[in-house]
Amino acid sequence: MPSAAVVGTGLIGASVGVGLKVAGWQVAGWDADTENLAQAVSIGAVTPVSSLEEAVDGAELVVLAASPRAIVSILSDLATQALVTDVAGIKQPVVEAACGLPRFVGGHPMAGREVSGPLGASGDLFRGATWVLTTDHASGDDLQKLSEVVRSLGAQPVQMTAAQHDHVVALVSHLPMVLAASLVEELGAAGSSADTMVAGGFRDLTRIALSSSDWWADLLVANRKPLSSVLRKISDGLQGWAEQLEAEERAWVTDLLGSARRTRTRIAPPGEGVGVLLEDKPGEIAHVGQALAVSGVDLRDLQLRHATHGGGGVLTLSVRPEEADSLRRALMAEGFRLLGD
């Protein structure tokens, strides 16, 4: 069996460990946080070792899954002939710190959850996700080897330079976090009465604000230059919105919303939403699960909007368009009312 070492056993590291074990690897794990390591061991993600050196010794693949700051620190002293990779959400400082290693490919799985820690880990976390691999100083053989590992975890490898990655991730990941935090702060300043008016759209936009603040703070500060550039551009765009709205330029607003809708439609995975009306009683989600099992559909996404008063809510299940009718029939067979019926 091939051997791997996972250094850092939080959500991502533990999920990598689970996925590698399923793919047939022996996985040693180490974490400076002993509680994280114990939890990762409890879910079968890694076999514990007592030190970083012991984890790396003899490993064919080393996955650094700590915070970006910790990864940079580890790389400054790491000595190994193994293929080394990481999962940090910023790449230029990491690639620079790894310049002394004979074999290194920077990595970033574009996957995660709003919860942190190994108890939220899953071997399916990366299924269908993009996994960026950086080409800086990486050999073709190592890129090919790591691409195979990434595919075995269910992800799709995409190659780019560290600089390209950091600019794009500032736009698609770090900017949404800053906007979500800003929106939630504005809501808090509006007073408790505003909380009662929060609906699905606001929750969707701000879900990421539930993530670990310490981890995100390290990431945002580390990527400060690309992120600051994107923030200033967005700020200019919002200023344009304010000016056009004050001038009552309805045509401008309509055109921009239409352009945004077309772009969003292009990047969305093909899917059709089926809305299920849930009552406030035990067993509702179990019956939904039964309908999913019977219909055999490919569930792409789900969203639950709780009713503000009186319990219940609407569960929207997104599936392939050609499978939507099959899911509707299975849900109605379970006694559910569907949105729009």
Disulfide bonds with the S-S distance in Angstrom:
none
